[in-house]
């Protein structure tokens, strides 16, 4: 990120005060690795600056108080009522989180004497994963539909095996490079940085290693570079310019899983995230503790892991049968 967004820069230039605003905003936004997070936070800060300018012209981001942030929250809530394009509670929470992080940054660097976002109450939102997961039989059927007699089929199988074995997010899978594969304590593992900067080391089963090996053999025979800095999963064709030495697009992963879900007759809202939900559900159903599952998939909050489990709870294992007042 070379500079802050031009629209945010104009908002910063129009605000008051003697601070080097562009440097401050760059320093705050550069802390976030995700392009999506930086883009969302830029929009949120721009909206907050515009709100102050339109409603409290004598204030700016360095002089506003707790009451001004409360007024901004009320403005967001009113904007979200009765409007198709209004803000959801989760969006309002994100905007408040952005301001909270921004003012913590300003406070830590001595630009403000207090944090006006303290004690700003946010909405309590029940965590719910809408993505459909797959049953064990559906996963088996999906893999049975893959034609591995050619390169694309080998790549598709390898991608899906990694997704359904590790629970990785699509952005993490497409970003895998050969340097992410290594040996640790005599195990073949994938080392990668997950969402939120969480470092994860995932051992690979014999099935995953075997199918990745067949895909790697095909890549080598067909002249693909396999240097440590090269991406693992790359296009097998590119009608536009023929360049195959680039990572797959996340949309390509969705195409792959939807293709074989359709071929195998799997119904419902199927996406790459379905593989992650399936892995979590499978592990929990198999009796793996929720703490271990959360660590495995990189969840900081166990309640998020629990929300993924959509498989039917086994009534025979209900805690109701453990309630006993007799000696």
C-alpha positions in Angstrom: 0.0 0.0 0.0 1.8 3.1 -1.2 -0.6 5.7 0.0 -4.0 6.0 1.6 -7.1 6.1 -0.6 -7.5 9.4 -2.5 -11.0 10.0 -1.1 -9.8 9.5 2.4 -6.9 11.8 1.7 -9.3 14.5 0.6 -11.3 14.1 3.8 -8.1 14.3 5.8 -7.0 17.4 4.0 -10.4 19.0 4.7 -10.3 18.3 8.4 -8.8 20.7 10.9 -5.7 20.5 13.1 -1.9 20.7 12.7 -1.0 17.0 12.7 0.6 15.2 9.8 -2.6 13.4 9.0 -1.5 11.5 5.9 1.4 10.0 7.9 -0.9 9.1 10.8 -3.5 7.4 8.6 -0.9 5.5 6.7 0.7 4.3 9.9 -2.7 3.1 11.2 -3.9 1.4 8.0 -0.5 -0.2 7.2 -0.8 -2.3 10.3 -3.4 -4.5 8.5 -2.2 -7.2 6.2 -5.6 -7.8 4.6 -6.4 -5.6 1.6 -10.1 -6.0 2.4 -9.7 -4.8 5.9 -7.7 -1.8 4.9 -10.3 -0.9 2.2 -13.2 -1.3 4.7 -11.4 0.8 7.3 -10.6 3.5 4.8 -14.3 3.8 4.0 -15.3 3.8 7.7 -12.9 6.5 8.6 -13.9 8.6 5.6 -17.6 8.3 6.7 -16.7 9.3 10.3 -14.8 12.4 9.1 -17.7 13.4 6.9 -20.1 13.0 9.8 -18.0 15.2 12.0 -17.7 17.8 9.3 -21.4 17.9 8.5 -22.7 17.8 12.1 -20.0 19.1 14.4 -17.9 21.5 12.2 -15.9 22.8 15.2 -14.6 19.2 15.9 -12.2 16.9 14.2 -11.0 13.4 14.9 -8.4 14.7 17.4 -10.8 16.8 19.4 -14.1 14.9 19.4 -15.4 13.3 22.5 -17.3 10.2 23.6 -20.6 11.9 22.9 -19.6 12.6 19.3 -18.9 8.9 18.8 -22.3 8.0 20.4 -23.9 10.4 18.0 -22.2 8.7 15.1 -23.4 5.4 16.3 -27.0 6.7 16.5 -26.6 8.1 12.9 -25.5 4.7 11.7 -28.5 3.1 13.4 -31.0 5.5 12.0 -29.5 5.1 8.5 -29.9 1.3 8.9 -33.6 1.5 9.7 -36.2 0.9 7.0 -33.6 1.1 4.2 -32.6 -1.6 1.7 -29.2 -0.1 1.5 -29.0 0.6 5.3 -26.4 -0.8 7.6 -26.8 -4.2 9.4 -25.9 -4.5 13.0 -22.7 -6.4 12.1 -21.7 -3.6 9.8 -22.2 -1.0 12.5 -20.2 -3.1 14.9 -17.3 -3.2 12.3 -17.4 0.5 11.9 -17.2 1.0 15.7 -14.4 -1.6 15.8 -12.5 0.5 13.2 -12.9 3.6 15.3 -11.9 1.8 18.4 -8.7 0.5 16.8 -8.0 3.9 15.3 -8.3 5.8 18.6 -6.2 3.1 20.4 -3.5 3.8 17.8 -3.8 7.6 18.3 -3.6 7.2 22.0 -0.6 4.9 21.9 1.3 7.4 19.8 0.3 10.4 21.9 -2.0 12.1 19.4 -5.0 12.1 21.8 -5.2 12.2 25.6 -8.2 9.8 25.9 -10.0 7.2 23.8 -13.5 8.4 23.0 -14.7 5.0 21.9 -14.5 3.5 25.4 -17.7 2.2 26.7 -19.5 2.4 23.3 -21.8 -0.5 23.5 -22.1 -2.7 20.4 -24.8 -5.1 19.2 -24.7 -8.6 20.5 -24.9 -10.8 17.3 -25.4 -14.5 17.4 -22.7 -16.1 15.4 -24.2 -18.2 12.7 -22.6 -19.9 9.7 -25.0 -20.0 6.7 -22.8 -22.1 4.5 -23.9 -25.7 4.0 -21.5 -28.5 5.0 -21.3 -31.9 3.4 -21.9 -35.4 4.9 -19.1 -38.0 4.8 -20.9 -39.8 1.9 -21.3 -36.6 -0.1 -17.5 -35.8 0.3 -16.7 -39.3 -1.0 -19.1 -39.0 -3.9 -17.6 -35.6 -4.8 -14.1 -37.0 -5.1 -15.4 -40.0 -7.1 -16.6 -37.6 -9.8 -13.1 -36.2 -10.5 -11.5 -37.3 -13.8 -7.7 -37.6 -12.9 -6.7 -38.7 -16.4 -5.5 -35.2 -17.2 -3.8 -32.2 -15.6 -6.8 -30.1 -14.6 -8.4 -33.1 -12.9 -5.2 -33.8 -10.9 -5.1 -30.1 -9.8 -8.8 -30.1 -8.9 -8.4 -33.2 -6.8 -5.3 -31.9 -5.0 -7.0 -28.5 -4.3 -10.2 -30.2 -2.9 -8.2 -32.7 -0.9 -6.3 -29.8 0.8 -9.5 -28.0 1.4 -11.4 -31.0 2.8 -8.4 -32.2 4.9 -7.1 -28.9 6.4 -10.1 -26.6 6.7 -8.1 -23.8 5.2 -9.8 -20.7 3.9 -9.8 -20.1 0.1 -7.4 -17.1 0.4 -4.9 -19.3 2.4 -5.0 -22.1 -0.2 -4.5 -20.0 -3.3 -1.6 -18.2 -1.5 0.3 -21.5 -0.7 3.8 -21.7 -2.2 6.3 -24.5 -2.3 8.1 -22.9 0.6 5.1 -23.5 2.8 5.7 -27.2 2.6 8.4 -28.6 4.9 9.3 -31.3 7.4 8.9 -30.9 11.1 9.5 -33.7 13.7 9.6 -36.2 10.8 6.1 -35.1 9.6 5.3 -33.4 6.3 3.5 -30.2 7.2 2.1 -27.0 5.7 3.1 -23.8 7.5 1.1 -20.7 6.8 -0.3 -17.5 8.3 -4.0 -17.6 8.8 -6.6 -14.8 9.1 -5.7 -12.5 12.0 -2.0 -13.3 11.8 -2.4 -16.7 13.4 0.6 -19.0 12.6 -0.6 -22.6 11.8 1.4 -25.8 11.3 -0.8 -28.6 9.8 0.5 -32.2 9.3 -0.4 -33.8 6.0 -2.0 -37.3 5.9 -0.7 -39.9 3.5 -3.8 -39.4 1.2 -3.0 -35.7 0.9 0.7 -36.3 0.2 -0.1 -39.0 -2.4 -2.5 -36.8 -4.4 -0.3 -33.7 -4.1 2.6 -35.9 -5.3 0.7 -37.0 -8.4 -0.2 -33.3 -9.2 3.4 -32.2 -8.6 4.7 -35.0 -11.0 2.3 -33.7 -13.7 3.5 -30.1 -13.1 7.1 -31.1 -13.5 6.5 -33.1 -16.7 4.6 -30.1 -18.2 7.3 -27.5 -17.5 5.9 -25.8 -14.5 8.5 -24.0 -12.4 8.6 -25.5 -8.9 10.9 -23.0 -7.1 10.2 -22.3 -3.4 8.7 -18.9 -4.4 6.3 -20.4 -6.9 2.6 -20.9 -6.1 1.4 -24.5 -5.6 -1.9 -24.2 -7.4 -1.8 -22.4 -10.8 -4.0 -22.3 -13.8 -3.7 -25.1 -16.3 -4.8 -22.8 -19.1 -5.0 -19.1 -19.8 -6.7 -18.1 -23.1 -5.9 -14.4 -22.6 -2.1 -14.3 -22.6 -0.9 -17.9 -21.9 0.7 -16.9 -18.5 0.3 -19.9 -16.2 2.9 -18.8 -13.6 0.4 -17.1 -11.2 -1.8 -18.2 -8.4 -5.4 -19.3 -8.9 -8.2 -16.8 -8.2 -10.4 -17.5 -5.2 -13.3 -17.6 -7.7 -11.6 -20.5 -9.4 -11.8 -22.5 -6.2 -15.5 -21.8 -6.0 -15.9 -23.0 -9.6 -14.1 -26.2 -8.8 -16.1 -27.2 -5.8 -19.4 -26.2 -7.3 -18.6 -28.2 -10.5 -18.1 -31.5 -8.6 -20.9 -30.8 -6.2 -23.2 -30.5 -9.2 -21.7 -33.7 -10.8 -22.2 -35.6 -7.6 -25.7 -34.4 -7.0 -25.0 -32.4 -3.8 -27.7 -29.8 -3.2 -27.7 -26.6 -1.3 -25.5 -23.5 -1.0 -22.1 -25.0 -1.7 -18.9 -22.9 -1.8 -15.3 -23.2 -0.8 -16.3 -22.4 2.8 -18.4 -25.5 2.7 -15.2 -27.5 2.9 -14.1 -25.6 6.0 -17.5 -26.2 7.6 -17.3 -29.9 6.7 -13.9 -30.4 8.3 -15.1 -28.7 11.5 -18.3 -30.7 11.6 -16.5 -34.0 10.9 -13.9 -33.4 13.7 -16.5 -32.4 16.3 -18.7 -35.3 15.4 -15.7 -37.6 15.7 -15.2 -36.5 19.3 -12.3 -34.1 18.9 -12.4 -31.5 21.6 -13.6 -28.1 20.4 -10.4 -26.5 21.7 -8.3 -28.7 19.4 -10.6 -28.0 16.5 -10.4 -24.3 17.0 -6.6 -24.4 17.1 -6.6 -26.6 14.0 -8.6 -24.2 11.8 -7.2 -21.0 13.4 -10.2 -19.7 15.3 -9.4 -17.4 18.2 -13.0 -17.6 19.5 -14.4 -21.1 20.3 -17.9 -19.9 19.8 -17.1 -19.4 16.1 -16.0 -23.0 15.9 -19.2 -24.2 17.6 -21.3 -22.2 15.1 -19.9 -24.2 12.2 -21.1 -27.5 13.5 -24.4 -28.1 11.7 -24.5 -31.8 12.0 -27.2 -33.4 14.1 -26.2 -33.6 17.7 -26.2 -37.1 19.0 -29.1 -37.3 21.5 -27.6 -40.3 23.2 -24.6 -38.1 24.2 -26.7 -35.3 25.6 -25.7 -33.8 28.9 -29.3 -34.4 30.1 -28.4 -38.0 30.8 -25.6 -37.0 33.1 -27.8 -35.1 35.5 -28.0 -37.3 38.6 -28.9 -36.3 42.2 -28.9 -39.8 43.7 -25.9 -41.1 45.5 
